[in-house]
Each structure stands twice: as C-alpha cells, then as structure tokens.
Amino acid sequence: MSLKANAASTIATVGGIDADDTSFTLTTGAFDTKSSGDKIALVIDPDNSAKMEVVKCYVSGTAVSSITRAQDGTSAAAHSAGASVVLAAVPSNFEYFINNDYVGNVWTAYTTTWGNSGTANTLGAGTKTAFYTKIGKTIHFRIDLTWAADTVSGNGNWSFTLPVATKTGYTRSDIMGVGNAFDTAPADYGIVARWQTTTIIDPACFNVAGTYLLQAGVTTAAPFTWATGDTFTLQGTYECA
C-alpha cells in the first residue's frame, strides 16, 4: 500500500454506522487499496473528541471492511453519515509502516548465489556473506566474498543473486552498485554491478587496453588471478518490484 498525502473521505453509508458495525462505505476512494495482510488504521471523527475512534480495516475503493473497532485506546462509537475519515499518524499505523518496511528495518542476512556463466564456482573454505535492508520500494544490499586456498572460480563471468526482485524496466545499461576487488599483492580494483535479470547482477571490472575504459566481466583471471586472502565487496541500491 502506498501512502497518499492528506488522504481523507467521509462516511457515505445511509444512517451512518453503529458502534458494532464492521464495514461501511466511503463517499470517495481516497485511500489506496489494502485488502490482505496487516490492516491499515483509519481515524473516524478526528475532530470530535467525544467520538473520535481509531479502527483497523481493509480498504478497496469506497468499501471499508473487516473493521476492528476501538484501537489505540479509543472507544467504539456510532458515527453519522458524513463523518470524516482520515489516514493519520496513530500508533497502529506506525506499527503497520514498520512491519511493511515503510520505515527501515535492521539489515537482514540473505543467501546470495555466486554464479558463473561457464563452469560452476566452488567456495570451499572461503566465505560469502550478503545483507540487505528494504525501505518502501528501495533495496540496499551488500555482498562480501573472501578467497581461500581451495576456492575455485569457473571459467566464465561471475554473477550474484539479489535479495528481492527488481522492478521491470531495468536494462543491461543500468548499474546497480559499485564495489572493490582487493588483491593481496596488494592492489585495489574498482567494480560495478550490472543488471542482468530481475534477480541477478553480474559484476564487471575495467579493461584499460583501449583508448577508453571498457567493462569486462569478473572472472578467474580478471581483474587479477584470485588467490588466498583476496576479497570482493559489492554494495548497491535499486527499486524493487
């Protein structure tokens, strides 16, 4: 459910609603559809201190249903036709926004698949971690890989899976993140993450052989030949579906 600024309507149900009614009709479909999962909280009669009531409910167009009455310390009351109904900053909505990632939650670990366009990679005793956080439709992610003596790269280009599918509309031209490849030689090499599919990114390093920098897939030998202790880090941001 997205949030409409200053969303408000009024009760259209003839005769209004009683204190035990669990549905009513709005005069306008001012609120976005919410028909499953956690209920959204609406405030009825917000300007009437004697009758103001917070309810949790589902909304679809002008239909308000599955109402749970008397929330956030308010009391169930009868409300007349024409009574104001608003989406407001009440405790129940803060709970809803947190549960549904409108407010950033802690970073969460996820399992990213380290793929290869050729033969399979083998992590061995190496380490691979991935974390992400979701704020509304925005995903922030981080992937870390550390090479061990028995870690083996396949013979093609690397790829990694994302924690949440991207929106449609991204293309191979879209850069989803940046990173670093560290060679214990020592040396650092810049990395970018290119969109491949809605669930996969492929990292690229830079080939300096020509007049201009060219992107080239990260492989067993690019941007260097990987060895024990070398590290790969990638972090990025994108819009999810």
C-alpha positions as CSV (number, residue, x, y, z in Angstrom):
1,M,0.0,0.0,0.0
2,S,1.5,3.4,-0.9
3,L,0.7,6.5,1.1
4,K,-1.4,9.3,-0.2
5,A,-0.7,12.7,1.3
6,N,-3.7,14.1,3.3
7,A,-5.9,11.2,2.4
8,A,-9.4,11.8,3.7
9,S,-13.0,11.0,2.9
10,T,-16.4,10.8,4.7
11,I,-18.8,8.0,5.6
12,A,-21.4,7.6,2.9
13,T,-23.4,4.7,4.5
14,V,-27.0,5.9,4.9
15,G,-27.7,6.4,8.6
16,G,-24.0,6.2,9.4
17,I,-22.6,3.2,11.4
18,D,-23.3,1.8,14.9
19,A,-20.6,1.0,17.5
20,D,-20.5,-2.6,16.4
21,D,-20.6,-2.3,12.6
22,T,-17.6,-3.9,10.8
23,S,-18.0,-2.3,7.4
24,F,-19.1,0.9,5.8
25,T,-18.9,2.8,2.5
26,L,-16.9,6.0,1.8
27,T,-18.0,8.9,-0.4
28,T,-14.7,8.7,-2.3
29,G,-12.0,6.2,-2.8
30,A,-9.4,8.4,-1.2
31,F,-7.2,5.6,0.2
32,D,-5.1,3.1,-1.7
33,T,-6.3,-0.5,-1.8
34,K,-5.3,-2.7,1.2
35,S,-7.2,-6.0,1.1
36,S,-5.0,-8.5,2.8
37,G,-2.2,-8.9,5.3
38,D,-1.8,-6.3,8.0
39,K,-4.7,-3.9,8.3
40,I,-4.3,-0.1,7.9
41,A,-5.6,2.2,10.6
42,L,-8.1,5.0,9.9
43,V,-9.5,7.6,12.2
44,I,-13.2,8.4,12.2
45,D,-14.5,11.7,13.5
46,P,-10.9,13.0,14.2
47,D,-12.2,16.5,15.1
48,N,-14.8,15.3,17.6
49,S,-13.1,14.4,20.9
50,A,-16.1,12.7,22.2
51,K,-16.5,10.3,19.2
52,M,-13.0,10.0,17.7
53,E,-12.2,6.4,17.0
54,V,-9.2,4.6,15.5
55,V,-10.2,1.4,13.6
56,K,-8.1,-1.2,11.7
57,C,-9.5,-2.3,8.4
58,Y,-9.2,-3.2,4.8
59,V,-10.0,-0.7,2.1
60,S,-10.9,-1.2,-1.6
61,G,-12.2,1.8,-3.4
62,T,-15.0,3.1,-1.4
63,A,-15.5,-0.1,0.6
64,V,-14.1,-0.4,4.1
65,S,-14.4,-3.9,5.6
66,S,-13.2,-6.3,8.2
67,I,-13.1,-3.5,10.7
68,T,-11.5,-4.0,14.1
69,R,-13.0,-1.3,16.3
70,A,-11.7,0.8,19.2
71,Q,-8.0,0.8,18.6
72,D,-5.2,2.8,20.2
73,G,-7.1,3.5,23.4
74,T,-10.2,4.9,21.7
75,S,-13.8,3.6,22.2
76,A,-16.2,2.2,19.7
77,A,-18.9,4.7,18.9
78,A,-21.7,5.4,16.5
79,H,-20.7,7.7,13.6
80,S,-23.1,9.7,11.4
81,A,-23.2,9.7,7.6
82,G,-20.8,12.5,6.6
83,A,-18.4,11.9,9.4
84,S,-14.8,12.5,8.5
85,V,-12.4,9.5,7.9
86,V,-8.7,10.1,7.6
87,L,-5.4,8.3,7.4
88,A,-3.4,9.7,10.3
89,A,-0.2,9.3,12.3
90,V,-1.6,7.0,15.0
91,P,0.3,4.2,16.8
92,S,-1.3,1.4,14.8
93,N,-0.1,3.0,11.6
94,F,3.5,3.3,12.9
95,E,3.3,-0.4,13.6
96,Y,2.0,-1.0,10.1
97,F,4.7,1.1,8.4
98,I,7.5,-0.7,10.3
99,N,6.1,-4.2,9.7
100,N,5.7,-3.4,6.0
101,D,9.1,-1.7,5.5
102,Y,8.0,1.9,5.1
103,V,10.5,2.5,7.9
104,G,13.9,1.0,7.5
105,N,14.4,-2.2,9.5
106,V,17.7,-3.7,10.5
107,W,19.9,-5.2,7.9
108,T,18.9,-8.8,7.2
109,A,21.2,-11.6,6.0
110,Y,20.3,-13.5,2.8
111,T,21.8,-16.2,0.8
112,T,23.2,-15.0,-2.5
113,T,24.1,-17.5,-5.2
114,W,27.6,-17.0,-6.6
115,G,27.1,-18.0,-10.2
116,N,29.2,-18.4,-13.3
117,S,28.3,-18.2,-17.0
118,G,30.7,-21.2,-17.6
119,T,31.6,-24.0,-15.2
120,A,30.5,-23.7,-11.6
121,N,32.3,-21.8,-8.9
122,T,33.4,-23.6,-5.7
123,L,33.6,-21.6,-2.5
124,G,35.4,-24.2,-0.5
125,A,36.7,-22.8,2.8
126,G,36.2,-19.3,1.5
127,T,33.5,-17.1,3.0
128,K,30.5,-15.4,1.3
129,T,28.0,-13.1,3.1
130,A,25.2,-10.9,1.9
131,F,22.9,-8.5,3.7
132,Y,20.1,-6.1,2.7
133,T,17.5,-3.7,4.1
134,K,14.2,-2.6,2.5
135,I,12.7,0.9,2.8
136,G,9.4,1.1,0.9
137,K,10.4,0.1,-2.6
138,T,14.1,0.8,-2.1
139,I,16.6,-2.1,-1.6
140,H,20.1,-1.5,-0.2
141,F,22.4,-4.6,-0.4
142,R,25.9,-5.7,0.3
143,I,27.9,-8.8,-0.8
144,D,31.3,-9.9,0.5
145,L,33.5,-12.7,-0.7
146,T,36.8,-13.9,0.7
147,W,39.0,-16.3,-1.2
148,A,40.5,-19.4,0.4
149,A,43.2,-21.9,-0.8
150,D,40.5,-24.2,-2.1
151,T,38.2,-21.6,-3.6
152,V,37.8,-22.1,-7.3
153,S,36.2,-19.8,-10.0
154,G,34.6,-21.3,-13.0
155,N,35.7,-20.4,-16.5
156,G,33.1,-17.8,-17.2
157,N,31.8,-14.5,-15.9
158,W,30.6,-14.2,-12.3
159,S,27.1,-13.3,-11.1
160,F,25.2,-12.9,-7.8
161,T,21.5,-13.2,-6.9
162,L,19.7,-10.2,-5.4
163,P,17.6,-10.4,-2.2
164,V,14.4,-9.1,-3.7
165,A,13.4,-8.9,-7.4
166,T,13.9,-5.6,-9.2
167,K,11.1,-3.7,-10.8
168,T,10.7,-4.3,-14.5
169,G,12.3,-1.7,-16.8
170,Y,15.9,-2.1,-15.9
171,T,18.3,-3.0,-18.7
172,R,21.9,-4.1,-19.1
173,S,22.8,-0.4,-19.2
174,D,21.7,0.1,-15.5
175,I,24.4,0.0,-12.9
176,M,23.0,-1.5,-9.7
177,G,26.0,-1.0,-7.4
178,V,29.8,-0.5,-7.1
179,G,32.5,-2.4,-5.3
180,N,36.1,-3.3,-4.8
181,A,38.3,-6.3,-5.7
182,F,41.3,-6.4,-3.4
183,D,44.4,-8.4,-4.5
184,T,46.8,-9.1,-1.6
185,A,49.7,-8.3,-4.0
186,P,48.4,-5.6,-2.9
187,A,46.2,-3.7,-5.3
188,D,42.6,-2.5,-5.4
189,Y,40.4,-2.6,-8.5
190,G,37.1,-0.8,-9.0
191,I,34.0,-2.9,-9.7
192,V,30.5,-2.1,-11.0
193,A,27.4,-4.3,-10.8
194,R,25.3,-4.6,-13.9
195,W,21.7,-5.6,-14.1
196,Q,21.3,-9.0,-15.8
197,T,17.8,-10.1,-14.8
198,T,15.2,-9.1,-12.2
199,T,17.0,-11.4,-9.7
200,I,20.7,-11.4,-10.9
201,I,23.5,-8.9,-11.2
202,D,26.9,-9.5,-12.8
203,P,30.0,-7.6,-11.6
204,A,32.4,-6.0,-14.1
205,C,35.9,-4.7,-13.8
206,F,37.5,-2.3,-16.3
207,N,39.8,-3.1,-19.3
208,V,42.3,-0.3,-19.9
209,A,43.8,-1.7,-23.1
210,G,42.0,0.7,-25.4
211,T,41.5,4.4,-25.6
212,Y,38.5,4.3,-23.3
213,L,37.7,2.1,-20.3
214,L,35.7,-0.9,-21.2
215,Q,33.6,-3.0,-18.8
216,A,34.7,-6.7,-18.7
217,G,33.1,-9.5,-16.6
218,V,34.8,-10.5,-13.4
219,T,36.4,-14.0,-13.9
220,T,39.0,-16.3,-12.5
221,A,41.7,-14.1,-14.1
222,A,40.1,-10.6,-14.1
223,P,40.7,-8.1,-12.7
224,F,43.6,-10.4,-11.5
225,T,44.2,-14.1,-10.8
226,W,42.4,-14.7,-7.5
227,A,44.3,-16.3,-4.6
228,T,44.1,-16.9,-0.9
229,G,43.1,-13.8,1.1
230,D,41.8,-11.8,-1.8
231,T,38.4,-10.1,-1.2
232,F,35.5,-9.0,-3.3
233,T,33.0,-6.4,-2.0
234,L,29.9,-5.1,-3.7
235,Q,27.1,-2.8,-2.5
236,G,24.2,-1.2,-4.2
237,T,20.7,0.2,-4.3
238,Y,17.7,-0.4,-6.6
239,E,14.0,-0.2,-6.8
240,C,12.2,-3.5,-6.2
241,A,9.0,-4.8,-7.8
